[in-house]
Amino acid sequence: MLHRRTAPLTLVLLGLMLSACSSSRPAPPKSGPQVVRDRLAAAADAPYSATLRAITQSGPRRLQLMEGRVNLNAPFTGRTTDTTEQYTEDVVITRQKVYRRATGTHGVWQEFPASAAKGGIPTDRLPQYVRLMLGHSASVHQGGEPMRVSARLTPKDVEAVDRTVGRNLRPATAIDADAWIDNEGRVVRVRQKTHFASGPDIEATITFTDFKNAMPVNAPAAS
């Protein structure tokens, strides 16, 4: 039996020991979605540029190849070359307009609204796009780097991030989306397989590499 004078002190020491043991336990690992959210939140806010390679295909048939350099973390601007089965064009994307003309020619540039540069992937809102995926029961694959996030979306879902892109996708019944996020919070790759009620699937993949400072992009000089 403990002496009356020592019992309270013993109980206090026991409590301190239990508290110390409890505080020394490692924190439970974060869930995959939370790791992705933390990466996106820690990403730099400054605009930057990247080399872009975008391929759109239906089965083994390549429909379009776009290559060039673009600005991200800011209004989507850049200079690319767009190749399809019918043509190869040089493209200049500014905040207000998109300029296109056949590669190797020196004629007049065709002008289009900036929204004409938008396809089926919200390229200038990729962090928001990944957060949208996380909000739609996304799977997070933590087996390698960069980390991959996968989700099934609808055109209406995508409209919440970019109305124009969502409208471009309206003929689709569903979109299977994958995005890869590196350890600096940059979205370095996006792949979408778009399904239709009638007609074959269309798969689009955009990859970003060679990250550098943002670059100036101006309207091309008149020829």
C-alpha positions in Angstrom: 0.0 0.0 0.0 1.3 3.5 -0.9 2.0 5.9 1.9 -0.6 8.7 1.9 2.1 11.4 1.4 3.7 9.6 -1.6 0.6 8.4 -3.4 -0.3 11.8 -5.0 3.3 12.3 -6.2 3.4 8.8 -7.6 0.2 9.3 -9.5 1.5 12.6 -11.0 4.7 11.0 -12.1 2.8 8.2 -13.7 0.6 10.7 -15.5 3.7 12.5 -16.9 5.2 9.2 -18.0 2.0 8.3 -19.9 1.8 11.7 -21.4 5.4 11.5 -22.6 4.8 8.0 -24.1 1.7 9.4 -25.9 3.5 12.4 -27.3 6.4 10.3 -28.6 4.1 8.2 -30.8 4.6 9.0 -34.5 1.8 10.9 -36.2 -0.5 8.8 -38.3 0.5 9.0 -42.0 -1.5 11.4 -44.1 -4.0 10.1 -46.6 -3.1 10.2 -50.3 -5.6 13.0 -51.1 -4.2 15.1 -48.2 -0.7 14.6 -49.5 -1.8 15.9 -52.9 -3.6 18.9 -51.3 -0.5 19.7 -49.3 1.6 19.6 -52.5 -0.7 21.9 -54.3 -0.9 24.3 -51.4 2.9 24.5 -51.1 3.4 25.1 -54.9 5.0 28.4 -55.9 2.6 31.1 -56.9 4.9 32.8 -59.5 4.2 32.3 -63.2 6.6 30.0 -65.0 7.0 28.5 -68.5 7.3 24.9 -69.6 7.8 22.9 -72.7 4.5 21.4 -73.8 3.8 18.2 -75.7 0.2 17.4 -76.3 -1.1 14.4 -78.2 -4.7 13.7 -79.1 -5.6 10.3 -80.5 -8.4 7.9 -81.2 -7.2 4.4 -80.8 -3.9 4.1 -82.6 -4.7 7.0 -84.9 -3.1 10.3 -83.9 -5.4 13.2 -84.5 -3.3 16.1 -83.3 0.2 16.9 -82.0 1.0 20.2 -80.4 4.5 21.1 -79.3 6.0 24.3 -78.0 6.5 26.4 -74.9 3.8 28.0 -72.8 3.3 30.0 -69.6 1.5 28.5 -66.7 0.4 29.8 -63.3 -0.9 32.7 -65.3 -3.2 33.3 -68.3 -2.3 30.6 -70.7 0.0 32.0 -73.4 2.8 30.6 -75.5 4.1 29.6 -78.9 3.4 26.1 -80.4 3.4 24.1 -83.6 0.1 22.3 -84.2 0.2 19.2 -86.6 -2.8 17.2 -87.8 -3.4 14.9 -90.8 -4.4 18.0 -92.8 -2.0 20.7 -91.8 0.9 22.0 -89.8 0.5 25.5 -88.3 2.5 27.9 -86.1 0.4 29.1 -83.2 0.9 32.2 -81.0 -1.4 32.4 -78.0 -1.7 35.7 -76.2 -4.1 36.8 -73.5 -6.6 38.3 -75.9 -6.2 36.3 -79.2 -4.8 33.2 -80.8 -2.9 33.6 -84.1 -2.4 30.8 -86.6 -0.8 30.4 -90.0 0.7 27.5 -92.0 4.2 26.6 -91.0 6.9 27.8 -93.4 4.7 30.5 -95.0 4.8 34.3 -94.6 1.2 35.2 -95.2 -1.3 36.9 -93.0 -1.9 35.4 -89.5 -5.4 34.3 -88.8 -6.9 35.7 -85.6 -9.2 34.0 -83.2 -10.5 34.7 -79.7 -8.3 33.5 -76.9 -11.0 30.9 -76.0 -10.2 29.1 -79.3 -7.0 27.8 -77.6 -9.1 25.9 -75.1 -9.7 22.2 -75.9 -10.9 19.5 -73.5 -8.4 20.0 -70.7 -8.4 23.2 -68.5 -4.6 23.8 -69.1 -4.5 27.2 -67.4 -6.4 25.9 -64.3 -4.6 22.6 -63.6 -4.4 22.9 -59.8 -8.1 23.6 -59.6 -8.7 20.6 -61.9 -6.8 18.3 -59.6 -8.8 19.6 -56.6 -12.0 18.9 -58.6 -10.8 15.3 -59.1 -10.1 14.9 -55.4 -13.6 16.1 -54.7 -15.0 13.3 -56.9 -13.7 10.2 -55.2 -10.3 10.3 -56.8 -7.8 7.5 -56.4 -4.3 8.6 -55.3 -1.5 6.2 -56.4 1.5 6.7 -54.1 3.7 4.1 -55.5 6.1 6.5 -57.3 6.9 10.0 -58.3 5.3 12.1 -59.6 2.2 11.1 -57.7 -0.8 10.1 -59.9 -4.5 11.1 -59.2 -7.3 9.4 -61.1 -11.0 10.2 -61.2 -14.1 9.8 -63.4 -15.8 13.1 -64.3 -18.6 14.4 -66.4 -18.6 17.5 -68.6 -20.8 19.3 -66.0 -18.1 18.6 -63.4 -15.4 20.2 -65.5 -17.6 23.3 -66.1 -17.1 24.1 -62.4 -13.4 24.7 -63.2 -13.6 26.1 -66.7 -17.0 26.7 -68.4 -15.5 26.8 -71.9 -13.7 23.5 -71.5 -16.7 21.9 -69.9 -18.9 23.0 -72.9 -16.3 21.7 -75.3 -16.7 18.3 -73.6 -20.6 18.3 -73.6 -20.9 15.6 -76.2 -19.1 13.2 -73.9 -20.8 10.8 -71.5 -17.8 10.5 -69.1 -14.2 11.5 -68.8 -11.6 9.3 -67.2 -8.9 11.7 -66.0 -5.4 11.2 -64.6 -3.0 13.9 -63.4 0.6 13.6 -62.1 1.8 16.1 -59.5 5.5 16.4 -58.7 7.0 17.0 -55.2 7.0 20.8 -55.9 3.3 20.8 -56.5 3.4 21.3 -60.2 1.0 19.3 -62.4 3.5 17.8 -64.9 1.1 15.6 -66.9 -2.6 15.2 -67.6 -4.3 12.4 -69.5 -8.0 12.3 -70.4 -9.9 9.5 -72.0 -13.2 10.9 -73.2 -16.1 8.5 -73.7 -19.1 9.1 -76.1 -22.5 7.4 -76.4 -21.7 6.8 -80.1 -18.2 6.9 -81.6 -14.8 5.9 -80.4 -13.1 7.2 -77.3 -10.7 10.1 -77.6 -7.5 10.2 -75.5 -5.6 13.4 -74.9 -2.3 13.6 -73.0 -0.4 16.8 -72.1 3.1 16.7 -70.7 5.1 19.6 -69.2 8.9 19.6 -68.8 11.9 22.0 -68.7 10.5 24.5 -66.2 11.9 28.0 -66.4 10.9 31.6 -65.8 7.8 33.0 -67.5 8.4 34.3 -71.0 6.9 37.3 -72.9 4.5 36.5 -75.6 3.3 39.2 -78.0 1.1 39.2 -81.1 3.1 38.3 -84.2 4.2 41.2 -86.4 2.1 41.6 -89.5 3.7 40.2 -92.7 
